[in-house]
């Protein structure tokens, strides 16, 4: 049965946080037809047992056989959510569930597809957590068209169709606003939310995630510009490099005909390398084009998103 709101919470080794988390949700969300989907992401402690012991009628539990990561956990929760709106939040008590009713009211009144929270007064270690996040946010804002202050804040709320259209895998949960934009979400807003110190357990993030963010950012740039036309990226680069190799090799051929010794010259090595690299890039472009066609056609996907359709023949009063 359809609910007004589904709240998806991912947990990995958060046994000490389960009871206060459930109690805080009980106190914060009232007067709304809601459900909470807790995804136990292969915890090795008593997280699953604690959820079972402190369960509520509004609570659903999804348990993974092993740890798949936050993106997979969010994807599972969203897949099983039955709410008209879907909110996501962390299970470490740093996000505050009292922000959810406010965000629900705002997304309804302002007609957002996605409303993202940003931690204006973030309670984390500056060197380990805040500095890498600031750098990542700066890079993402500078290279995408989605201007969000805090991409790393898990507290977000979506319209159901916007959430279920997301293709979450790997570690792309950091790029949810970008993914939503790629899937046609045009109205993306942000609102300041509360943030608390972690009281129990250990953070699952550190400086090591910065490199992952940078590699995922390259993937996002590819998705945004070349997802449906990869040949324009690989083919264009391949043609330029191949032509450069051909020019160099023709020049060396002329020198050879004129009696010069070209064997062992660095320019010969460069010409051959450019020629081979260019051919490889063109080949990669062709293969990627075939893969993209297979991706769209096998799943019945379309390379476009329709905002609305108006049949003026059926509605003769419009446009007259």
N, C-alpha and C positions, 0 to 999 in steps of 0.2 A: 504494500500500500504506500502511495506517495506521501512523503513527509514534507514539511515546510523547509527543514534544515537538516543536513547531515554534517557531522563534524568528524573528520578523519584525523586520527592521531597515530603517529608511528612511534614505537617503543623498542629500544634495544638495550637490554640490561639496565632497566630503570625500576627495579623492584621497590626501592624505598620511596619512589615518587608516585606509585600507582594509587595508593589510598588517598593521599592529599589531593591528587589530581582529580579523582572521581568526585571527592567531596566538593572541590572548588567548582566543578562543572554543575553539580547538583545545586549549589548556591547561586551560580551566575546566570544560568539559562532557565528562565521561568516564563510560563505563559506562551511558549512556542512549541509547536508540534515538531519535536526533533528526535534524532537518533545520534548515537556516537559509535563510530567504528574504530576500535583499537586494533592496530596491526602489530602483532608481536613478531618482530623481524629476526627470528631465530635466536632469541635471547638464551644465554647459557646460565642465567641465574633464575630466581623465582618470579620473574615478571609475569609469566602466564598464570601461575598459581595465585598470585596476588590479585590479578584481574578477576579470576574466577571467584575468589573469596569475597571480594568487595563489589561484585557485579550489581547492576541496576536493570530494571525492565527496559530502559532505553539503550542499553549497551549491547553491542555485538563485538565478538572477538574473532579475528582472523589470525591464525598462527602459521608462520612459514616453517618448513622443515629445516632450513638453515638461514644464515644471514645473507640476504640479497642486496641490502642497501636501501637508502631512503627513497630513491626514485621508484624502485619496484614496490616498496611498501605503500607509498602514496598512490601508485597506479592501481594496486589491488583494492585499497580502500575506496577510491573513486569509482572503480568498476562495480562494487557492491553497494554503493550509496544510492538511496532512493529519494533523496531530498530535491526539492525544487532549487535550493541553493546548497552549495557544498563548501564548507570551511575546512581549512587544514591548519594544524598547529603542532608544535613539538610536545613531547611527553616528559620534558625535563623540568616543568614548572617555571620556565623562564618566560614563556608566553602566558598571558593572563586571559582566561576565558571570559572575564567580565567585559572584554572588548568586543566579543562576538555579537551580542545583541545590537550594540552601536553600529558595527560594520554591516550587519544584516539590514538595519533600518536605512543606512546610507546607500547601500547598493540598490535597494528597492526604490528609494526616492530619487536618486540621481541617475538611474538607469545604466549603471556600469555593467560591463561583461565580467570584469575582474577588478576587485578592490584589494590592493596589497597594503599590508601594514609596514610601517618603517619605525625602527626602534630609535626614537629621537634621543632618549637618555639610556643608552645601552649599558648594561651592567656586566661587562666582560673585561678580561685582561687586554690591555691595549696592544702589547707586542704580539701575543699569540693569536688573538681573535680579531680585535678591532682593526689593526693595521692591515693585515691581509684582506679583510673585508672591504676596507676603504679603497685599496688598490684595485680589487676585483670590480667593485661598483664603478669606479672611474673608467676602467677599461671597457666594461660592458656598455655603459652610457655613451662612451665616445665612439663605439663601433656599431651600435644598433640604433634603431629608431625609437626604441622604447625607453623613455626617460623616467626611470624609477630610482628613488634615492637608496633603497635598501633591498637588493635582490636576494640577500641571504635570509631575510625574515620569513619563516615558515608560515606565520599567521596571515592567511589570505582567505578571501571568500569569492566564489565564482557563481555565475549562473550554471545550472547543471550541464547544459549543452556545451558551454565553453570548457568546463572541466573534463567532460568525457571525450572531447575531441583531442585532448592532449596526448602526445605520443611520448610517454615517460619511460626511459630506459637508461642504462648506464648510470651516470650521475648528473643527469640533466635537470634535476629538481631545482638547481640554482638558477636555471634559465626559464622558469615557468612563464613569466610575463612575455618573454621573447617567443616561446613556443605558442602561447595563446595568440599573440599577434600574428604569427605565421599561419595559424588556423583561422584567421579572420576576425579575431576579437579586436574591435576598433576602439571601444570605450574602456580604457584601462586607467583606473584612478589609484590614489594612495592616501593613506590617513595615518596619523601618528598613533602608535599603540604603546602600551606599558611594557616594560621589560624588567625582569627580576634577576638577582644573583642566583646561580645554581647552588642549591643547598645540599643535595644528595647526588651521589654518583659522580662519574667522570665524563667530561666532554669527549665526544667522538671526533672532534675536529682539531686541526692544528695548522702549523705553517705548511705542512706537506700538501695541503689542498690547493695552494696557490697555483702550482704547476698544472693540476688537474683542471682548474678553472680556465687557465690559459689555453689548454688543448681543447677543452669543450667550447671555448669561445670561437676558436677557428672553425669548429664544426657548425656553430650557430651562424657564422658569417657565410659559410658555404650554403647552409639551408636557406638563408635569407635571400642570397643573390643568385645561386646557381642550382637550387634543388630540382627545378623542372627543366633546366637547360645546362647540364654539366659540360656539354661539348663546347659551350662558349668559353668556359674556363680552361679546360685541358686542351681543346682544339686550337684556340687562339695562341696560347703559349707554345704549343707544339709546332704550329706552323711557323711562328717567328723564329724559334730555335732551329728548326729544320732548314729554313731559308738561310739563316746565318751559317749553318754548317755547309750547305751547298755552295754558297759564295766562297767560303774559305777553301773548300776542296777544289772548286773550279780554278781559283787563283793558283793553287799549288800545282794543279794539272798543267796550266799554262807554263809555269816555271819549269816543270819537268820536261815539257815538250821543247822548251828553249835550252835544255841541257843542264839545268841546275840540279844539284843533289838535294832532294827534299826529305830523304829518309832520316828519321830521328829528330826532326824539327818539332819543337813544342806546338807550333801552329798546326802541324799535321794531326797531332794528338787531339788538339782542341776541336779541329774540324770534324774528326771522326766521332768524338764524344758528343758534340752538339747534334750531329746527324742522328745518332742512335737515340739520344735523349728525346729529341723532337718526335721521332717515330713512336717511341714508347708513350709519350704524352698523348699523341693523337689516338693511339690504340686504347689507352685508358679512357679517353673521352668517349670513344665509340662503345666500349664495353659498359661504361657508366650510363650512357644513353639507353642501351638495351635494358639495363637493370631498372632504370627509372620507369620505362614503359611497362616492364613486367610488374613493378610495384603498383602502379596506378591501375593497370588493366586487370590484374589478378584479384585485386580487392575491390574493384568497382569504384575506385576513388577518382575524383576529378581534380584537374590542376587549377581549380578556381573555387572561390567561395561566393555564393549568391547572398546578398543582403536581403533582397525582397523581389517579388515578381508582381507586377500589376498588369492585368489583362484589360486593356481599354475597350476591347470589343464587348467584354462581359460587364464593364463598368463605364458605360458611355457618358456618364455625367462628369467624369474626371477629365481634365485637360481641355474642356470646351470653353 
